[in-house]
Amino acid sequence: MAPNSPVPESDLTAAQFDALLRRLDTDRNRAGEKYEEVRWKLVRFFQWNSCLAAEELVDETLNRVAERVAERGDEISDVAAFAWGVARKVRLEALRKARGPEEGFENCAPPRFAGGGQFCCNGRGLDRHKTRTG
């Protein structure tokens, strides 16, 4: 992958790929068809979510899925559903990488309102409160 790739380099072994295909279907031809179907749906997912490197993100997703399937075997009952979960995480990682380093909220000034209060999030939602001075 290119140095500016939105995903890290990952090497998939033949054994990991075979384990993935076996989990998709015992018949190798049907497994290949299911793999292509999952792959196509993941490409569409990344394209719909405005990811420019959709193919690379799909490769990374399926590599991670294959690695987990090879490690955990029968623990993953629905490989396609598991792939969707991995794809969402890969998408978030790619978006974070594309944005670059983020500044913490402490570096942002809170919004001010006419009443001298501000909005803050205390874990229960947004509550209006008065700021303390002095």
Backbone torsions as a table, in degrees:
resi	resn	phi	psi	omega
1	MET	NA	156.5	-178.0
2	ALA	-68.7	155.0	179.6
3	PRO	-59.9	-29.2	179.9
4	ASN	-91.7	16.3	-178.3
5	SER	-61.2	142.4	-180.0
6	PRO	-76.2	-3.7	-179.1
7	VAL	-130.2	153.8	178.2
8	PRO	-73.3	158.8	177.4
9	GLU	-68.8	135.9	-178.8
10	SER	-140.5	132.2	179.7
11	ASP	-105.3	122.6	178.9
12	LEU	-101.1	131.0	178.6
13	THR	-88.5	161.7	177.8
14	ALA	-63.1	-36.0	179.6
15	ALA	-65.0	-40.6	178.7
16	GLN	-65.8	-42.4	179.4
17	PHE	-65.3	-41.7	177.5
18	ASP	-62.5	-40.0	178.3
19	ALA	-62.6	-39.7	177.5
20	LEU	-62.7	-47.6	180.0
21	LEU	-61.7	-41.0	178.9
22	ARG	-62.5	-34.1	179.2
23	ARG	-74.2	-27.5	178.3
24	LEU	-74.4	-39.0	178.1
25	ASP	-169.7	147.4	178.5
26	THR	-72.2	-28.5	175.8
27	ASP	-82.9	121.7	-174.2
28	ARG	-61.0	-38.2	179.2
29	ASN	-66.2	-45.3	177.4
30	ARG	-65.3	-37.6	177.4
31	ALA	-60.7	-41.8	177.6
32	GLY	-62.6	-40.0	177.8
33	GLU	-65.1	-43.0	178.9
34	LYS	-65.7	-38.4	177.4
35	TYR	-60.5	-47.1	179.9
36	GLU	-63.5	-37.1	177.9
37	GLU	-65.4	-45.8	177.4
38	VAL	-62.1	-44.3	-179.9
39	ARG	-59.7	-46.5	-179.8
40	TRP	-61.6	-43.2	179.3
41	LYS	-64.5	-37.2	177.9
42	LEU	-68.3	-39.1	175.9
43	VAL	-57.9	-47.3	178.8
44	ARG	-60.9	-41.9	178.4
45	PHE	-56.6	-49.3	-178.9
46	PHE	-68.6	-37.0	177.3
47	GLN	-66.0	-43.3	179.9
48	TRP	-63.7	-26.9	-179.9
49	ASN	-96.2	23.2	173.8
50	SER	58.2	35.4	175.6
51	CYS	-91.9	118.3	-175.3
52	LEU	-69.5	-31.6	-177.9
53	ALA	-101.5	52.6	-173.8
54	ALA	-56.1	-44.9	-177.8
55	GLU	-62.7	-42.8	178.9
56	GLU	-65.0	-40.1	179.9
57	LEU	-66.8	-37.0	176.0
58	VAL	-65.0	-44.1	178.4
59	ASP	-58.4	-46.0	179.3
60	GLU	-62.2	-43.2	179.5
61	THR	-59.9	-51.3	-177.2
62	LEU	-67.8	-32.2	174.6
63	ASN	-62.9	-45.1	179.0
64	ARG	-64.3	-41.3	178.5
65	VAL	-61.8	-46.5	-179.6
66	ALA	-61.5	-39.6	177.9
67	GLU	-62.0	-45.1	-179.6
68	ARG	-67.4	-40.5	179.0
69	VAL	-62.8	-41.9	178.9
70	ALA	-64.8	-35.5	-179.6
71	GLU	-76.0	-45.2	-169.4
72	ARG	-103.5	-13.8	176.6
73	GLY	54.6	-114.5	-172.9
74	ASP	-74.8	-7.1	178.5
75	GLU	-63.8	-27.1	-179.7
76	ILE	-97.3	102.6	-174.4
77	SER	-79.4	-35.1	-178.6
78	ASP	-123.0	98.0	-175.3
79	VAL	-63.1	-40.0	-179.6
80	ALA	-63.1	-44.0	178.8
81	ALA	-65.3	-39.9	177.5
82	PHE	-61.7	-40.5	179.1
83	ALA	-61.6	-38.2	177.9
84	TRP	-62.8	-41.7	177.7
85	GLY	-63.1	-43.7	178.0
86	VAL	-64.0	-41.0	-179.8
87	ALA	-60.5	-40.5	178.4
88	ARG	-62.2	-40.1	178.8
89	LYS	-69.3	-41.6	178.1
90	VAL	-61.6	-40.7	178.4
91	ARG	-60.8	-45.9	179.3
92	LEU	-63.1	-40.9	178.0
93	GLU	-62.0	-42.8	179.9
94	ALA	-64.9	-40.8	179.0
95	LEU	-65.6	-40.7	178.2
96	ARG	-63.7	-42.0	-179.9
97	LYS	-66.0	-38.7	-179.6
98	ALA	-66.5	-32.9	179.8
99	ARG	-74.4	-23.9	-177.7
100	GLY	85.3	-171.7	-177.9
101	PRO	-61.4	136.0	-179.9
102	GLU	-100.3	144.6	174.2
103	GLU	-89.3	146.7	178.0
104	GLY	-70.6	160.2	179.8
105	PHE	-63.5	-24.3	-179.7
106	GLU	-65.3	-18.6	178.5
107	ASN	-88.7	-0.6	-179.5
108	CYS	-105.2	136.1	177.5
109	ALA	-75.5	135.3	178.7
110	PRO	-70.4	149.7	178.3
111	PRO	-65.9	141.6	178.3
112	ARG	-104.1	148.1	179.9
113	PHE	-127.3	161.7	-175.6
114	ALA	-54.1	-35.6	-177.4
115	GLY	-79.8	3.9	178.7
116	GLY	83.6	3.8	-179.7
117	GLY	-97.9	-178.4	175.4
118	GLN	-146.9	163.6	176.0
119	PHE	-95.8	141.4	174.6
120	CYS	-142.4	158.3	178.4
121	CYS	-105.0	121.7	-179.1
122	ASN	-112.4	21.2	179.0
123	GLY	93.1	-16.2	179.3
124	ARG	-108.3	1.1	-176.9
125	GLY	125.5	-165.0	-179.1
126	LEU	-93.8	124.9	179.0
127	ASP	-121.8	140.4	176.3
128	ARG	-87.4	133.4	176.5
129	HIS	-146.7	159.9	177.7
130	LYS	-82.8	138.0	176.2
131	THR	-79.6	146.3	179.0
132	ARG	-88.5	138.3	176.9
133	THR	-119.4	149.0	173.2
134	GLY	73.1	NA	NA
